[in-house]
Amino acid sequence: MARRDAVPSHVEDLLEDIQADLDANDIEAVRNRREDIEALREWLTLDEFDRRGVNRRLKQYATHDESWMWQ
């Protein structure tokens, strides 16, 4: 959990570094940060979930459609 809590500061640092690289017109440096970006991307998407799927199930539940229990 501590690692996850540190992610926002890492993202901020990375974005500042990328901005500095862009200001210096150093596109190669931005490309070299790809691994860092991908590593943080995994952490940033931990809370993503299928809202449409949840809404579909809720609709089935609300309309007493029992098929939601077997999916």
mmCIF file as gemmi writes it, N, C-alpha and C atoms, coordinates in Angstrom:
data_model
loop_
_atom_site.group_PDB
_atom_site.id
_atom_site.type_symbol
_atom_site.label_atom_id
_atom_site.label_alt_id
_atom_site.label_comp_id
_atom_site.label_asym_id
_atom_site.label_entity_id
_atom_site.label_seq_id
_atom_site.pdbx_PDB_ins_code
_atom_site.Cartn_x
_atom_site.Cartn_y
_atom_site.Cartn_z
_atom_site.occupancy
_atom_site.B_iso_or_equiv
_atom_site.pdbx_formal_charge
_atom_site.auth_seq_id
_atom_site.auth_asym_id
_atom_site.pdbx_PDB_model_num
ATOM 1 N N . MET Axp A 1 ? 0.826 -1.192 0 1 0 ? 1 A 1
ATOM 2 C CA . MET Axp A 1 ? 0 0 0 1 0 ? 1 A 1
ATOM 3 C C . MET Axp A 1 ? 0.871 1.257 0 1 0 ? 1 A 1
ATOM 4 N N . ALA Axp A 2 ? 2.002 1.209 0.691 1 0 ? 2 A 1
ATOM 5 C CA . ALA Axp A 2 ? 2.883 2.374 0.732 1 0 ? 2 A 1
ATOM 6 C C . ALA Axp A 2 ? 3.412 2.706 -0.656 1 0 ? 2 A 1
ATOM 7 N N . ARG Axp A 3 ? 3.723 1.664 -1.434 1 0 ? 3 A 1
ATOM 8 C CA . ARG Axp A 3 ? 4.2 1.902 -2.802 1 0 ? 3 A 1
ATOM 9 C C . ARG Axp A 3 ? 3.123 2.598 -3.616 1 0 ? 3 A 1
ATOM 10 N N . ARG Axp A 4 ? 1.892 2.156 -3.432 1 0 ? 4 A 1
ATOM 11 C CA . ARG Axp A 4 ? 0.786 2.754 -4.184 1 0 ? 4 A 1
ATOM 12 C C . ARG Axp A 4 ? 0.573 4.208 -3.766 1 0 ? 4 A 1
ATOM 13 N N . ASP Axp A 5 ? 0.738 4.496 -2.503 1 0 ? 5 A 1
ATOM 14 C CA . ASP Axp A 5 ? 0.573 5.867 -2.029 1 0 ? 5 A 1
ATOM 15 C C . ASP Axp A 5 ? 1.648 6.796 -2.582 1 0 ? 5 A 1
ATOM 16 N N . ALA Axp A 6 ? 2.803 6.238 -2.934 1 0 ? 6 A 1
ATOM 17 C CA . ALA Axp A 6 ? 3.902 7.041 -3.461 1 0 ? 6 A 1
ATOM 18 C C . ALA Axp A 6 ? 3.754 7.336 -4.95 1 0 ? 6 A 1
ATOM 19 N N . VAL Axp A 7 ? 2.853 6.647 -5.62 1 0 ? 7 A 1
ATOM 20 C CA . VAL Axp A 7 ? 2.702 6.795 -7.069 1 0 ? 7 A 1
ATOM 21 C C . VAL Axp A 7 ? 2.405 8.233 -7.493 1 0 ? 7 A 1
ATOM 22 N N . PRO Axp A 8 ? 1.491 8.95 -6.843 1 0 ? 8 A 1
ATOM 23 C CA . PRO Axp A 8 ? 1.223 10.322 -7.31 1 0 ? 8 A 1
ATOM 24 C C . PRO Axp A 8 ? 2.468 11.204 -7.352 1 0 ? 8 A 1
ATOM 25 N N . SER Axp A 9 ? 3.346 11.079 -6.367 1 0 ? 9 A 1
ATOM 26 C CA . SER Axp A 9 ? 4.557 11.91 -6.394 1 0 ? 9 A 1
ATOM 27 C C . SER Axp A 9 ? 5.499 11.463 -7.504 1 0 ? 9 A 1
ATOM 28 N N . HIS Axp A 10 ? 5.55 10.149 -7.776 1 0 ? 10 A 1
ATOM 29 C CA . HIS Axp A 10 ? 6.373 9.659 -8.884 1 0 ? 10 A 1
ATOM 30 C C . HIS Axp A 10 ? 5.82 10.162 -10.216 1 0 ? 10 A 1
ATOM 31 N N . VAL Axp A 11 ? 4.52 10.167 -10.346 1 0 ? 11 A 1
ATOM 32 C CA . VAL Axp A 11 ? 3.894 10.656 -11.577 1 0 ? 11 A 1
ATOM 33 C C . VAL Axp A 11 ? 4.211 12.137 -11.759 1 0 ? 11 A 1
ATOM 34 N N . GLU Axp A 12 ? 4.085 12.892 -10.697 1 0 ? 12 A 1
ATOM 35 C CA . GLU Axp A 12 ? 4.381 14.321 -10.778 1 0 ? 12 A 1
ATOM 36 C C . GLU Axp A 12 ? 5.834 14.553 -11.188 1 0 ? 12 A 1
ATOM 37 N N . ASP Axp A 13 ? 6.755 13.807 -10.568 1 0 ? 13 A 1
ATOM 38 C CA . ASP Axp A 13 ? 8.172 13.934 -10.922 1 0 ? 13 A 1
ATOM 39 C C . ASP Axp A 13 ? 8.409 13.567 -12.381 1 0 ? 13 A 1
ATOM 40 N N . LEU Axp A 14 ? 7.803 12.481 -12.817 1 0 ? 14 A 1
ATOM 41 C CA . LEU Axp A 14 ? 7.977 12.03 -14.195 1 0 ? 14 A 1
ATOM 42 C C . LEU Axp A 14 ? 7.428 13.059 -15.179 1 0 ? 14 A 1
ATOM 43 N N . LEU Axp A 15 ? 6.261 13.604 -14.882 1 0 ? 15 A 1
ATOM 44 C CA . LEU Axp A 15 ? 5.681 14.62 -15.764 1 0 ? 15 A 1
ATOM 45 C C . LEU Axp A 15 ? 6.551 15.877 -15.823 1 0 ? 15 A 1
ATOM 46 N N . GLU Axp A 16 ? 7.127 16.247 -14.693 1 0 ? 16 A 1
ATOM 47 C CA . GLU Axp A 16 ? 8.035 17.398 -14.688 1 0 ? 16 A 1
ATOM 48 C C . GLU Axp A 16 ? 9.269 17.115 -15.54 1 0 ? 16 A 1
ATOM 49 N N . ASP Axp A 17 ? 9.808 15.896 -15.429 1 0 ? 17 A 1
ATOM 50 C CA . ASP Axp A 17 ? 10.971 15.518 -16.236 1 0 ? 17 A 1
ATOM 51 C C . ASP Axp A 17 ? 10.63 15.521 -17.721 1 0 ? 17 A 1
ATOM 52 N N . ILE Axp A 18 ? 9.471 14.986 -18.057 1 0 ? 18 A 1
ATOM 53 C CA . ILE Axp A 18 ? 9.048 14.962 -19.461 1 0 ? 18 A 1
ATOM 54 C C . ILE Axp A 18 ? 8.863 16.384 -19.973 1 0 ? 18 A 1
ATOM 55 N N . GLN Axp A 19 ? 8.262 17.244 -19.154 1 0 ? 19 A 1
ATOM 56 C CA . GLN Axp A 19 ? 8.087 18.642 -19.557 1 0 ? 19 A 1
ATOM 57 C C . GLN Axp A 19 ? 9.436 19.307 -19.796 1 0 ? 19 A 1
ATOM 58 N N . ALA Axp A 20 ? 10.401 19.042 -18.925 1 0 ? 20 A 1
ATOM 59 C CA . ALA Axp A 20 ? 11.742 19.612 -19.104 1 0 ? 20 A 1
ATOM 60 C C . ALA Axp A 20 ? 12.377 19.102 -20.394 1 0 ? 20 A 1
ATOM 61 N N . ASP Axp A 21 ? 12.201 17.806 -20.667 1 0 ? 21 A 1
ATOM 62 C CA . ASP Axp A 21 ? 12.733 17.235 -21.913 1 0 ? 21 A 1
ATOM 63 C C . ASP Axp A 21 ? 12.082 17.884 -23.13 1 0 ? 21 A 1
ATOM 64 N N . LEU Axp A 22 ? 10.782 18.085 -23.063 1 0 ? 22 A 1
ATOM 65 C CA . LEU Axp A 22 ? 10.076 18.713 -24.18 1 0 ? 22 A 1
ATOM 66 C C . LEU Axp A 22 ? 10.504 20.166 -24.361 1 0 ? 22 A 1
ATOM 67 N N . ASP Axp A 23 ? 10.678 20.87 -23.238 1 0 ? 23 A 1
ATOM 68 C CA . ASP Axp A 23 ? 11.14 22.263 -23.315 1 0 ? 23 A 1
ATOM 69 C C . ASP Axp A 23 ? 12.523 22.348 -23.949 1 0 ? 23 A 1
ATOM 70 N N . ALA Axp A 24 ? 13.349 21.317 -23.688 1 0 ? 24 A 1
ATOM 71 C CA . ALA Axp A 24 ? 14.696 21.267 -24.266 1 0 ? 24 A 1
ATOM 72 C C . ALA Axp A 24 ? 14.681 20.665 -25.668 1 0 ? 24 A 1
ATOM 73 N N . ASN Axp A 25 ? 13.481 20.315 -26.14 1 0 ? 25 A 1
ATOM 74 C CA . ASN Axp A 25 ? 13.306 19.697 -27.462 1 0 ? 25 A 1
ATOM 75 C C . ASN Axp A 25 ? 14.093 18.386 -27.574 1 0 ? 25 A 1
ATOM 76 N N . ASP Axp A 26 ? 14.149 17.653 -26.46 1 0 ? 26 A 1
ATOM 77 C CA . ASP Axp A 26 ? 14.887 16.385 -26.408 1 0 ? 26 A 1
ATOM 78 C C . ASP Axp A 26 ? 13.894 15.224 -26.482 1 0 ? 26 A 1
ATOM 79 N N . ILE Axp A 27 ? 13.443 14.94 -27.68 1 0 ? 27 A 1
ATOM 80 C CA . ILE Axp A 27 ? 12.441 13.894 -27.893 1 0 ? 27 A 1
ATOM 81 C C . ILE Axp A 27 ? 13.005 12.52 -27.543 1 0 ? 27 A 1
ATOM 82 N N . GLU Axp A 28 ? 14.285 12.325 -27.777 1 0 ? 28 A 1
ATOM 83 C CA . GLU Axp A 28 ? 14.914 11.034 -27.467 1 0 ? 28 A 1
ATOM 84 C C . GLU Axp A 28 ? 14.84 10.746 -25.963 1 0 ? 28 A 1
ATOM 85 N N . ALA Axp A 29 ? 15.02 11.769 -25.14 1 0 ? 29 A 1
ATOM 86 C CA . ALA Axp A 29 ? 14.923 11.589 -23.689 1 0 ? 29 A 1
ATOM 87 C C . ALA Axp A 29 ? 13.508 11.178 -23.295 1 0 ? 29 A 1
ATOM 88 N N . VAL Axp A 30 ? 12.52 11.745 -23.961 1 0 ? 30 A 1
ATOM 89 C CA . VAL Axp A 30 ? 11.127 11.363 -23.691 1 0 ? 30 A 1
ATOM 90 C C . VAL Axp A 30 ? 10.921 9.903 -24.066 1 0 ? 30 A 1
ATOM 91 N N . ARG Axp A 31 ? 11.447 9.508 -25.215 1 0 ? 31 A 1
ATOM 92 C CA . ARG Axp A 31 ? 11.331 8.103 -25.638 1 0 ? 31 A 1
ATOM 93 C C . ARG Axp A 31 ? 12.004 7.167 -24.641 1 0 ? 31 A 1
ATOM 94 N N . ASN Axp A 32 ? 13.116 7.611 -24.075 1 0 ? 32 A 1
ATOM 95 C CA . ASN Axp A 32 ? 13.845 6.779 -23.114 1 0 ? 32 A 1
ATOM 96 C C . ASN Axp A 32 ? 13.082 6.6 -21.804 1 0 ? 32 A 1
ATOM 97 N N . ARG Axp A 33 ? 12.095 7.412 -21.565 1 0 ? 33 A 1
ATOM 98 C CA . ARG Axp A 33 ? 11.291 7.303 -20.336 1 0 ? 33 A 1
ATOM 99 C C . ARG Axp A 33 ? 10.107 6.353 -20.494 1 0 ? 33 A 1
ATOM 100 N N . ARG Axp A 34 ? 10.021 5.709 -21.619 1 0 ? 34 A 1
ATOM 101 C CA . ARG Axp A 34 ? 8.894 4.822 -21.91 1 0 ? 34 A 1
ATOM 102 C C . ARG Axp A 34 ? 8.69 3.753 -20.832 1 0 ? 34 A 1
ATOM 103 N N . GLU Axp A 35 ? 9.763 3.135 -20.388 1 0 ? 35 A 1
ATOM 104 C CA . GLU Axp A 35 ? 9.642 2.093 -19.359 1 0 ? 35 A 1
ATOM 105 C C . GLU Axp A 35 ? 9.096 2.666 -18.058 1 0 ? 35 A 1
ATOM 106 N N . ASP Axp A 36 ? 9.554 3.859 -17.693 1 0 ? 36 A 1
ATOM 107 C CA . ASP Axp A 36 ? 9.047 4.504 -16.473 1 0 ? 36 A 1
ATOM 108 C C . ASP Axp A 36 ? 7.554 4.792 -16.597 1 0 ? 36 A 1
ATOM 109 N N . ILE Axp A 37 ? 7.166 5.26 -17.77 1 0 ? 37 A 1
ATOM 110 C CA . ILE Axp A 37 ? 5.757 5.574 -18.01 1 0 ? 37 A 1
ATOM 111 C C . ILE Axp A 37 ? 4.914 4.309 -17.922 1 0 ? 37 A 1
ATOM 112 N N . GLU Axp A 38 ? 5.367 3.234 -18.545 1 0 ? 38 A 1
ATOM 113 C CA . GLU Axp A 38 ? 4.616 1.974 -18.522 1 0 ? 38 A 1
ATOM 114 C C . GLU Axp A 38 ? 4.515 1.417 -17.106 1 0 ? 38 A 1
ATOM 115 N N . ALA Axp A 39 ? 5.589 1.517 -16.333 1 0 ? 39 A 1
ATOM 116 C CA . ALA Axp A 39 ? 5.567 1.015 -14.953 1 0 ? 39 A 1
ATOM 117 C C . ALA Axp A 39 ? 4.539 1.775 -14.119 1 0 ? 39 A 1
ATOM 118 N N . LEU Axp A 40 ? 4.483 3.075 -14.281 1 0 ? 40 A 1
ATOM 119 C CA . LEU Axp A 40 ? 3.514 3.867 -13.525 1 0 ? 40 A 1
ATOM 120 C C . LEU Axp A 40 ? 2.104 3.679 -14.055 1 0 ? 40 A 1
ATOM 121 N N . ARG Axp A 41 ? 1.992 3.433 -15.332 1 0 ? 41 A 1
ATOM 122 C CA . ARG Axp A 41 ? 0.663 3.223 -15.929 1 0 ? 41 A 1
ATOM 123 C C . ARG Axp A 41 ? -0.059 2.052 -15.265 1 0 ? 41 A 1
ATOM 124 N N . GLU Axp A 42 ? 0.683 0.997 -14.972 1 0 ? 42 A 1
ATOM 125 C CA . GLU Axp A 42 ? 0.091 -0.167 -14.297 1 0 ? 42 A 1
ATOM 126 C C . GLU Axp A 42 ? -0.509 0.239 -12.958 1 0 ? 42 A 1
ATOM 127 N N . TRP Axp A 43 ? 0.205 1.05 -12.202 1 0 ? 43 A 1
ATOM 128 C CA . TRP Axp A 43 ? -0.29 1.489 -10.902 1 0 ? 43 A 1
ATOM 129 C C . TRP Axp A 43 ? -1.462 2.452 -11.034 1 0 ? 43 A 1
ATOM 130 N N . LEU Axp A 44 ? -1.423 3.291 -12.062 1 0 ? 44 A 1
ATOM 131 C CA . LEU Axp A 44 ? -2.481 4.29 -12.229 1 0 ? 44 A 1
ATOM 132 C C . LEU Axp A 44 ? -3.8 3.684 -12.664 1 0 ? 44 A 1
ATOM 133 N N . THR Axp A 45 ? -3.758 2.5 -13.236 1 0 ? 45 A 1
ATOM 134 C CA . THR Axp A 45 ? -4.988 1.875 -13.728 1 0 ? 45 A 1
ATOM 135 C C . THR Axp A 45 ? -5.532 0.811 -12.782 1 0 ? 45 A 1
ATOM 136 N N . LEU Axp A 46 ? -5.005 0.711 -11.58 1 0 ? 46 A 1
ATOM 137 C CA . LEU Axp A 46 ? -5.48 -0.302 -10.636 1 0 ? 46 A 1
ATOM 138 C C . LEU Axp A 46 ? -6.95 -0.137 -10.282 1 0 ? 46 A 1
ATOM 139 N N . ASP Axp A 47 ? -7.424 1.08 -10.258 1 0 ? 47 A 1
ATOM 140 C CA . ASP Axp A 47 ? -8.803 1.333 -9.845 1 0 ? 47 A 1
ATOM 141 C C . ASP Axp A 47 ? -9.795 1.321 -10.999 1 0 ? 47 A 1
ATOM 142 N N . GLU Axp A 48 ? -9.316 1.026 -12.203 1 0 ? 48 A 1
ATOM 143 C CA . GLU Axp A 48 ? -10.233 0.985 -13.337 1 0 ? 48 A 1
ATOM 144 C C . GLU Axp A 48 ? -11.059 -0.294 -13.294 1 0 ? 48 A 1
ATOM 145 N N . PHE Axp A 49 ? -12.288 -0.178 -13.66 1 0 ? 49 A 1
ATOM 146 C CA . PHE Axp A 49 ? -13.138 -1.357 -13.753 1 0 ? 49 A 1
ATOM 147 C C . PHE Axp A 49 ? -14.205 -1.108 -14.811 1 0 ? 49 A 1
ATOM 148 N N . ASP Axp A 50 ? -14.899 -2.148 -15.167 1 0 ? 50 A 1
ATOM 149 C CA . ASP Axp A 50 ? -15.894 -2.091 -16.236 1 0 ? 50 A 1
ATOM 150 C C . ASP Axp A 50 ? -17.204 -1.526 -15.691 1 0 ? 50 A 1
ATOM 151 N N . ARG Axp A 51 ? -17.375 -0.232 -15.801 1 0 ? 51 A 1
ATOM 152 C CA . ARG Axp A 51 ? -18.597 0.411 -15.297 1 0 ? 51 A 1
ATOM 153 C C . ARG Axp A 51 ? -19.828 -0.048 -16.067 1 0 ? 51 A 1
ATOM 154 N N . ARG Axp A 52 ? -19.667 -0.266 -17.357 1 0 ? 52 A 1
ATOM 155 C CA . ARG Axp A 52 ? -20.808 -0.741 -18.149 1 0 ? 52 A 1
ATOM 156 C C . ARG Axp A 52 ? -21.26 -2.113 -17.672 1 0 ? 52 A 1
ATOM 157 N N . GLY Axp A 53 ? -20.302 -2.963 -17.367 1 0 ? 53 A 1
ATOM 158 C CA . GLY Axp A 53 ? -20.643 -4.288 -16.855 1 0 ? 53 A 1
ATOM 159 C C . GLY Axp A 53 ? -21.385 -4.203 -15.532 1 0 ? 53 A 1
ATOM 160 N N . VAL Axp A 54 ? -20.913 -3.339 -14.661 1 0 ? 54 A 1
ATOM 161 C CA . VAL Axp A 54 ? -21.574 -3.149 -13.368 1 0 ? 54 A 1
ATOM 162 C C . VAL Axp A 54 ? -22.983 -2.603 -13.58 1 0 ? 54 A 1
ATOM 163 N N . ASN Axp A 55 ? -23.113 -1.623 -14.451 1 0 ? 55 A 1
ATOM 164 C CA . ASN Axp A 55 ? -24.441 -1.049 -14.712 1 0 ? 55 A 1
ATOM 165 C C . ASN Axp A 55 ? -25.388 -2.074 -15.318 1 0 ? 55 A 1
ATOM 166 N N . ARG Axp A 56 ? -24.863 -2.943 -16.193 1 0 ? 56 A 1
ATOM 167 C CA . ARG Axp A 56 ? -25.697 -4.014 -16.766 1 0 ? 56 A 1
ATOM 168 C C . ARG Axp A 56 ? -26.209 -4.94 -15.665 1 0 ? 56 A 1
ATOM 169 N N . ARG Axp A 57 ? -25.3 -5.336 -14.779 1 0 ? 57 A 1
ATOM 170 C CA . ARG Axp A 57 ? -25.709 -6.222 -13.678 1 0 ? 57 A 1
ATOM 171 C C . ARG Axp A 57 ? -26.721 -5.544 -12.766 1 0 ? 57 A 1
ATOM 172 N N . LEU Axp A 58 ? -26.504 -4.276 -12.469 1 0 ? 58 A 1
ATOM 173 C CA . LEU Axp A 58 ? -27.445 -3.552 -11.614 1 0 ? 58 A 1
ATOM 174 C C . LEU Axp A 58 ? -28.821 -3.459 -12.258 1 0 ? 58 A 1
ATOM 175 N N . LYS Axp A 59 ? -28.847 -3.242 -13.559 1 0 ? 59 A 1
ATOM 176 C CA . LYS Axp A 59 ? -30.124 -3.175 -14.269 1 0 ? 59 A 1
ATOM 177 C C . LYS Axp A 59 ? -30.834 -4.524 -14.199 1 0 ? 59 A 1
ATOM 178 N N . GLN Axp A 60 ? -30.078 -5.609 -14.4 1 0 ? 60 A 1
ATOM 179 C CA . GLN Axp A 60 ? -30.676 -6.944 -14.311 1 0 ? 60 A 1
ATOM 180 C C . GLN Axp A 60 ? -31.207 -7.191 -12.901 1 0 ? 60 A 1
ATOM 181 N N . TYR Axp A 61 ? -30.434 -6.804 -11.913 1 0 ? 61 A 1
ATOM 182 C CA . TYR Axp A 61 ? -30.851 -6.984 -10.53 1 0 ? 61 A 1
ATOM 183 C C . TYR Axp A 61 ? -32.114 -6.176 -10.24 1 0 ? 61 A 1
ATOM 184 N N . ALA Axp A 62 ? -32.139 -4.921 -10.69 1 0 ? 62 A 1
ATOM 185 C CA . ALA Axp A 62 ? -33.274 -4.039 -10.419 1 0 ? 62 A 1
ATOM 186 C C . ALA Axp A 62 ? -34.547 -4.513 -11.099 1 0 ? 62 A 1
ATOM 187 N N . THR Axp A 63 ? -34.416 -5.188 -12.235 1 0 ? 63 A 1
ATOM 188 C CA . THR Axp A 63 ? -35.597 -5.671 -12.957 1 0 ? 63 A 1
ATOM 189 C C . THR Axp A 63 ? -35.918 -7.119 -12.595 1 0 ? 63 A 1
ATOM 190 N N . HIS Axp A 64 ? -35.285 -7.614 -11.543 1 0 ? 64 A 1
ATOM 191 C CA . HIS Axp A 64 ? -35.503 -8.979 -11.043 1 0 ? 64 A 1
ATOM 192 C C . HIS Axp A 64 ? -35.167 -10.046 -12.084 1 0 ? 64 A 1
ATOM 193 N N . ASP Axp A 65 ? -34.232 -9.731 -12.964 1 0 ? 65 A 1
ATOM 194 C CA . ASP Axp A 65 ? -33.748 -10.683 -13.96 1 0 ? 65 A 1
ATOM 195 C C . ASP Axp A 65 ? -32.683 -11.547 -13.279 1 0 ? 65 A 1
ATOM 196 N N . GLU Axp A 66 ? -33.018 -12.793 -12.992 1 0 ? 66 A 1
ATOM 197 C CA . GLU Axp A 66 ? -32.121 -13.65 -12.228 1 0 ? 66 A 1
ATOM 198 C C . GLU Axp A 66 ? -30.899 -14.113 -13.014 1 0 ? 66 A 1
ATOM 199 N N . SER Axp A 67 ? -30.848 -13.819 -14.297 1 0 ? 67 A 1
ATOM 200 C CA . SER Axp A 67 ? -29.696 -14.255 -15.083 1 0 ? 67 A 1
ATOM 201 C C . SER Axp A 67 ? -28.405 -13.577 -14.624 1 0 ? 67 A 1
ATOM 202 N N . TRP Axp A 68 ? -28.496 -12.452 -13.923 1 0 ? 68 A 1
ATOM 203 C CA . TRP Axp A 68 ? -27.299 -11.777 -13.438 1 0 ? 68 A 1
ATOM 204 C C . TRP Axp A 68 ? -26.53 -12.659 -12.458 1 0 ? 68 A 1
ATOM 205 N N . MET Axp A 69 ? -27.229 -13.553 -11.775 1 0 ? 69 A 1
ATOM 206 C CA . MET Axp A 69 ? -26.569 -14.413 -10.787 1 0 ? 69 A 1
ATOM 207 C C . MET Axp A 69 ? -25.717 -15.491 -11.439 1 0 ? 69 A 1
ATOM 208 N N . TRP Axp A 70 ? -25.951 -15.796 -12.684 1 0 ? 70 A 1
ATOM 209 C CA . TRP Axp A 70 ? -25.283 -16.93 -13.323 1 0 ? 70 A 1
ATOM 210 C C . TRP Axp A 70 ? -24.243 -16.495 -14.344 1 0 ? 70 A 1
ATOM 211 N N . GLN Axp A 71 ? -23.948 -15.226 -14.399 1 0 ? 71 A 1
ATOM 212 C CA . GLN Axp A 71 ? -22.952 -14.745 -15.37 1 0 ? 71 A 1
ATOM 213 C C . GLN Axp A 71 ? -21.598 -14.635 -14.744 1 0 ? 71 A 1
